[in-house]
Amino acid sequence: MGNCKLNSWRFPVNRALSVITIALTLAPLSAMAADSTINGYISDAMCGAKHAGTGAACAKKCLAGGSAPVFVDEAKKEVWTIDNPDAVKSFYGDHVTVTATADAAKKSVHIDSIAEAK
């Protein structure tokens, strides 16, 4: 009889822990797939955030030389690879606003829309 009272709390606690674990596991996945609108710069992979905002000519030269375009988040100064680089061809070196889907694990973005920042 003593074991019945002791075991009666285990099922609800185990169930609660399972639900919390699942929620914490899935939260980053939904955040990764979410579209975000952010301001930043289209730079080149070699210089990244070094010239963001001041090095449009350098970025354009490096990109013309074959360097891959990257997106530099203006607020965080984080550099993200662009998985659809053709979407940003007209904006090399520019200050832009993008709507993108991020993959945090790969540190890459898929640009859904892009425009000059206001």
C-alpha positions as CSV (number, residue, x, y, z in Angstrom):
1,M,0.0,0.0,0.0
2,G,2.9,2.4,0.7
3,N,4.2,2.0,-2.8
4,C,0.8,3.0,-4.4
5,K,0.9,6.5,-2.9
6,L,4.6,6.9,-3.8
7,N,4.0,5.8,-7.5
8,S,0.8,7.9,-7.9
9,W,2.8,11.1,-8.6
10,R,5.2,9.5,-11.1
11,F,2.8,9.3,-14.1
12,P,1.8,13.0,-14.1
13,V,5.4,14.1,-13.5
14,N,6.7,11.8,-16.3
15,R,4.0,13.0,-18.6
16,A,4.8,16.7,-17.8
17,L,8.5,16.2,-18.4
18,S,7.8,14.5,-21.7
19,V,5.6,17.4,-22.9
20,I,8.2,19.9,-21.8
21,T,11.0,18.0,-23.6
22,I,9.0,17.8,-26.8
23,A,8.1,21.5,-26.7
24,L,11.7,22.5,-26.1
25,T,12.9,20.3,-28.9
26,L,10.4,21.6,-31.5
27,A,10.7,25.3,-30.6
28,P,14.0,25.9,-32.4
29,L,12.7,24.1,-35.5
30,S,9.7,26.5,-35.8
31,A,11.9,29.5,-35.1
32,M,14.4,28.4,-37.8
33,A,11.7,28.1,-40.5
34,A,10.0,31.4,-39.6
35,D,10.1,34.3,-42.1
36,S,11.9,37.3,-40.7
37,T,12.1,40.9,-42.1
38,I,15.5,42.5,-41.2
39,N,17.7,45.2,-42.4
40,G,21.3,44.6,-43.4
41,Y,23.8,44.6,-46.2
42,I,24.7,42.4,-49.1
43,S,28.4,41.9,-48.8
44,D,30.9,39.3,-50.0
45,A,32.0,36.1,-48.2
46,M,35.6,37.3,-47.9
47,C,35.0,40.6,-46.2
48,G,31.7,39.7,-44.5
49,A,30.8,42.4,-41.9
50,K,34.1,44.3,-42.1
51,H,32.7,46.8,-44.7
52,A,29.0,46.6,-44.0
53,G,27.7,50.1,-44.6
54,T,31.0,51.6,-45.8
55,G,32.5,49.2,-48.3
56,A,30.0,48.9,-51.2
57,A,32.8,49.4,-53.7
58,C,34.9,46.7,-52.1
59,A,32.0,44.3,-51.9
60,K,31.0,44.8,-55.5
61,K,34.7,44.3,-56.6
62,C,35.0,41.0,-54.5
63,L,31.6,39.8,-55.7
64,A,32.5,40.5,-59.4
65,G,35.7,38.5,-58.7
66,G,33.8,35.4,-57.8
67,S,33.3,35.8,-54.0
68,A,29.9,34.5,-52.8
69,P,27.3,37.0,-51.6
70,V,26.4,37.0,-47.9
71,F,23.8,38.9,-45.9
72,V,25.1,40.9,-42.9
73,D,22.4,41.5,-40.2
74,E,22.7,45.3,-39.5
75,A,21.7,45.0,-35.8
76,K,23.7,41.9,-34.8
77,K,26.6,42.2,-37.3
78,E,26.0,38.5,-38.0
79,V,27.0,37.1,-41.4
80,W,24.7,34.6,-43.1
81,T,25.3,32.7,-46.4
82,I,22.6,33.1,-49.0
83,D,21.3,29.9,-50.4
84,N,19.7,31.6,-53.4
85,P,22.3,34.2,-54.5
86,D,20.6,35.1,-57.7
87,A,17.9,36.9,-55.7
88,V,20.4,39.5,-54.5
89,K,22.4,40.2,-57.8
90,S,21.0,43.7,-58.2
91,F,21.8,44.7,-54.6
92,Y,25.5,44.0,-54.2
93,G,27.0,46.3,-51.5
94,D,23.6,47.8,-50.8
95,H,21.7,48.5,-47.5
96,V,18.6,46.4,-47.9
97,T,15.5,45.1,-46.1
98,V,15.0,41.4,-46.7
99,T,12.3,38.9,-45.9
100,A,14.1,35.6,-45.4
101,T,13.8,32.1,-44.1
102,A,16.7,31.3,-41.8
103,D,18.4,28.0,-41.2
104,A,20.3,28.6,-37.9
105,A,22.0,25.2,-38.1
106,K,23.6,26.1,-41.4
107,K,23.8,29.9,-40.7
108,S,22.1,30.5,-44.0
109,V,19.1,32.4,-45.3
110,H,16.8,32.0,-48.2
111,I,15.8,35.4,-49.5
112,D,12.1,35.6,-50.2
113,S,12.0,39.3,-51.0
114,I,14.5,42.2,-51.0
115,A,14.3,45.9,-51.4
116,E,16.5,48.9,-50.7
117,A,16.3,49.9,-47.0
118,K,14.5,53.1,-46.2
